[in-house]
Amino acid sequence: MSLELVLASSIVFLLAVVIPTLFILSKKLGPNTQGNREKNLPYESGITNPVGGCDSRFSIKFYLVAILFVLFDVEIMLMFPWAVNVRELGFFGIMEMFTFMALLLAGLIYVYRIGALKWQ
């Protein structure tokens, strides 16, 4: 057998034995917190009785605003390399950026007109 095959099989064997052994040892030798009822109670910023459950639904507005933020943030990042090279790009580069900003403005107007930014 080749040396690589022996090395690979011994590594796989060690991982298959060592990792479960470490998990079992940490379970047996580690602290037992299941008996401590106060430690297992929920705690939210000093409020001992939190309002609502962990399975409550959020409004889609939160996700929409987050996606819009990421979208406009990435597009703003594209403007920085343009600003560095604006003199080399000349008139054509300026017109491209005005077109890009017009598309951004059109997207923002569209999002505003469909009411995606209203919190009612």
N, C-alpha and C positions, 0 to 999 in steps of 0.2 A: 504494500500500500504506500501511497505517496505521503509525504510529510504534511502536505496541506490538508488532505482528507482526515488524517489523524488529529490535527490541530482543530479543524472545524468541528469534528464530531465531539471532541472533548470540550470545546467551548459550549456547544449546544447542550451537552449533558450537564455541565456545571450550571448553566443558566436554568435548566429545567429542574435541578435539584436545589440550588442555592436560593433562588428567589422564593419559592414556596416555603422553604425552611425559615427564611428570614421573616416572612409574614406570620407564620405560625408562632415563632419565638416572640415576636413583638406583641402578638395577641395574648400569649400566656404570661409573659414577663412584664408587660406594660401595666399602667394603672387602670383600675376598673372604675369607670365613671357611670355605669348604668344604675347604680344604687343611689346616686346623688340626685334627688329630684329637683332641687333648686338650680343646679347647674344646667339642667336640660330645659328650663323654662325659657321662652323667647324674651329677648331684651332689645329694645330699640331706643337708643339715645335717652335712657333714663325712664322710659315709659314701661312700666311692668306689665300692663295689659294692652298689647298693641291692638289697633283697630283694623279689622279686616283679616283676611287669610292670605296665605301665600299663593293661592290659586286664583286670585281676583284678576279680572281682565283690565288691561290698559286701553285707553283710547288709541285709535290708529293715528291720531294727530301727533303723538309723541314720535312715532317711527317716521312719519312723513317729514316732520321738521328735522329730524336727525339726518334723513337721507338728503333733504334739500341742503342742509348745512354742509355735508360732505361733498355734494355735487358742486356747490358754489365755491367751497374752499379749494377743491382740486382745480377748478377753473381759474381761480385767482393765482394759484401756484404756477399755472401756465403763463401768466402775464409777467412774472419776474424775469425769465430768460429773454422774453421779448424786450423788456425795458433795458436790459443790458446791451442788447444788440440792435437797438432802434436806429442808430446812425448808420450801421452797415446795411440794414434792410431797406432803408430809403422810403420813398413814397409808397411803394407796393406793400411794404411791411406795415406801414401806418394804416393803409386801407384794409389790410387783412385784420388788424387788431380792431378797427372800428366795426368791421363786419362781425367779428367774434363778440364784441361787447354788445352789438345790436341783437345778436341771437340770445345772449344772456339776458338782456333787458326784455326781450320778447318772452322768454321762458318765465321770468319773474312776473311779468304782467299776466301771463296765462295762469300761473299758480295763484296769483291774487284774485283773478276774476272768477276762478272756479270755487273760491272760498276755502282753499286749503290752509290759509293762515288765520282763519277766524276761529276763536276758541269759545264757541257757544254750545 
